């Protein structure tokens, strides 16, 4: 995969995180393997979130198919979980799962639109069909770049909110 494609993915993740104020933006495969993410969580927490997201959406697909007597699940499904600390959006777009964890100060409609845009932004199937070592090497490079720019994103978000008076 080209450096240009990974730069584009990195930029998309950062934009979604910045626009929603999310603590985590994660893309995993259907097996629950975290492919790429940005956020404030530790890597072991991200791995757990990826696995639980894939399992939860798989169960949700079975509930939908059983409830509506469908032969197969829809191509795209979204699940919202709301808790006092914030909200979680899970979007299933086979073969990937997209996860967004954000506070209750973010508008839900905006978060939904941005997550759907992220899911449509790149040719995810092409990314997944790269040789495993090339994908992992490129993803590790993107992760390093994303983490090094996290402080700048947080400062930019703080200044934007401060200027708005929020």
C-alpha positions as CSV (number, residue, x, y, z in Angstrom):
1,X,0.0,0.0,0.0
2,X,1.2,3.4,-0.9
3,X,2.3,6.0,1.7
4,X,-0.3,8.4,0.1
5,X,-3.2,6.0,1.0
6,X,-2.0,5.6,4.6
7,X,-1.6,9.4,4.9
8,X,-5.1,9.8,3.7
9,X,-6.4,7.2,6.3
10,X,-4.5,9.0,9.1
11,X,-5.9,12.3,8.1
12,X,-9.5,10.9,8.0
13,X,-9.2,9.4,11.5
14,X,-7.7,12.6,12.9
15,X,-10.5,14.7,11.3
16,X,-13.2,12.5,12.8
17,X,-11.6,12.6,16.2
18,X,-11.1,16.4,16.1
19,X,-14.6,17.1,14.8
20,X,-16.3,14.9,17.4
21,X,-14.0,15.4,20.3
22,X,-13.8,11.6,20.5
23,X,-11.5,9.8,22.9
24,X,-11.3,6.8,20.4
25,X,-11.7,6.3,16.7
26,X,-11.0,2.7,15.8
27,X,-11.2,0.6,12.7
28,X,-11.1,-3.2,13.2
29,X,-11.8,-6.2,11.0
30,X,-14.7,-8.6,11.5
31,X,-12.5,-10.9,13.5
32,X,-11.9,-8.2,16.1
33,X,-8.3,-7.3,15.2
34,X,-7.6,-3.5,15.5
35,X,-6.3,-2.3,12.2
36,X,-5.8,1.4,12.9
37,X,-6.9,3.9,15.6
38,X,-6.3,7.2,17.1
39,X,-7.2,8.2,20.7
40,X,-6.2,8.4,24.3
41,X,-6.6,4.7,25.2
42,X,-3.8,2.2,25.8
43,X,-3.1,-0.3,23.0
44,X,-4.4,-3.3,25.2
45,X,-7.6,-1.4,25.7
46,X,-7.9,-0.8,22.0
47,X,-7.4,-4.5,21.3
48,X,-10.2,-5.3,23.7
49,X,-12.5,-2.7,22.2
50,X,-11.9,-4.1,18.7
51,X,-12.6,-7.7,19.8
52,X,-15.8,-6.7,21.8
53,X,-17.0,-4.4,18.9
54,X,-16.8,-7.2,16.4
55,X,-18.4,-9.7,18.7
56,X,-21.2,-7.3,19.7
57,X,-22.0,-6.5,16.1
58,X,-22.0,-10.1,15.1
59,X,-24.6,-10.8,17.8
60,X,-26.6,-7.7,16.7
61,X,-26.7,-9.1,13.1
62,X,-28.1,-12.4,14.4
63,X,-30.8,-10.6,16.4
64,X,-31.8,-8.5,13.4
65,X,-31.9,-11.5,11.0
66,X,-33.9,-13.6,13.5
67,X,-36.3,-10.7,14.4
68,X,-37.1,-9.8,10.8
69,X,-36.6,-13.3,9.4
70,X,-33.9,-12.1,7.0
71,X,-31.7,-14.5,5.1
72,X,-28.7,-12.3,5.7
73,X,-27.7,-9.1,7.5
74,X,-27.8,-5.7,5.9
75,X,-24.6,-4.4,4.3
76,X,-24.3,-1.6,6.8
77,X,-25.6,-1.4,10.4
78,X,-25.1,1.1,13.1
79,X,-25.5,0.6,16.9
80,X,-25.5,3.4,19.4
81,X,-24.8,2.9,23.1
82,X,-25.6,5.7,25.5
83,X,-24.2,5.8,29.0
84,X,-23.8,8.7,31.5
85,X,-20.2,9.2,30.5
86,X,-20.9,9.6,26.8
87,X,-21.8,7.6,23.8
88,X,-20.4,4.8,21.6
89,X,-21.2,4.4,17.9
90,X,-20.5,1.1,16.2
91,X,-20.8,0.9,12.4
92,X,-20.6,-2.5,10.7
93,X,-19.6,-2.2,7.0
94,X,-18.3,-5.7,6.2
95,X,-15.5,-6.6,6.3
96,X,-14.8,-3.8,8.8
97,X,-16.1,-2.4,12.1
98,X,-15.8,1.3,12.9
99,X,-16.0,2.5,16.5
100,X,-16.3,6.0,17.9
101,X,-16.3,6.8,21.6
102,X,-17.3,10.4,22.5
103,X,-18.7,12.5,25.2
104,X,-22.3,13.6,25.5
105,X,-21.3,17.1,24.4
106,X,-20.9,15.9,20.8
107,X,-24.0,16.1,18.6
108,X,-25.1,12.6,17.8
109,X,-26.2,13.4,14.2
110,X,-22.8,14.9,13.5
111,X,-21.0,11.9,14.9
112,X,-23.1,9.5,12.8
113,X,-22.4,11.4,9.6
114,X,-18.7,11.6,10.3
115,X,-18.4,7.9,11.1
116,X,-20.4,7.0,7.9
117,X,-18.1,9.3,5.9
118,X,-15.0,7.7,7.3
119,X,-16.4,4.2,6.4
120,X,-16.9,5.4,2.8
121,X,-13.7,7.4,2.6
122,X,-11.1,4.8,1.6
123,X,-11.0,1.6,-0.4
124,X,-10.9,-0.6,2.7
125,X,-11.1,-3.9,0.8
126,X,-7.9,-3.0,-1.1
127,X,-6.2,-2.2,2.2
128,X,-7.1,-5.5,3.7
129,X,-5.9,-7.5,0.7
130,X,-2.3,-6.3,1.0
131,X,0.3,-8.8,2.3
132,X,0.0,-8.9,6.1
133,X,3.6,-7.7,6.8
134,X,3.2,-4.7,4.5
135,X,-0.1,-3.7,6.1
136,X,1.3,-4.0,9.6
137,X,4.4,-2.1,8.8
138,X,2.5,0.7,7.3
139,X,-0.1,0.8,10.0
140,X,2.7,0.9,12.7
141,X,4.2,3.9,10.9
142,X,0.8,5.7,10.8
143,X,0.2,4.9,14.5
144,X,3.5,6.5,15.4
145,X,2.7,9.6,13.4
146,X,-0.9,9.8,14.8
147,X,0.4,9.6,18.4
148,X,3.0,12.2,17.9
149,X,0.3,14.6,16.6
150,X,-2.2,13.9,19.4
151,X,-1.0,16.8,21.6
152,X,-1.3,19.2,18.7
153,X,-4.9,18.0,18.0
154,X,-5.9,18.4,21.7
155,X,-4.4,21.9,21.8
156,X,-6.2,22.9,18.6
157,X,-9.5,21.6,19.9
158,X,-9.1,23.4,23.2
159,X,-8.3,26.7,21.4
160,X,-11.3,26.3,19.1
161,X,-13.7,25.6,22.0
162,X,-12.2,28.5,24.0
163,X,-12.7,30.9,21.1
164,X,-16.3,29.8,20.8
165,X,-16.8,30.4,24.5
166,X,-17.8,26.8,25.3
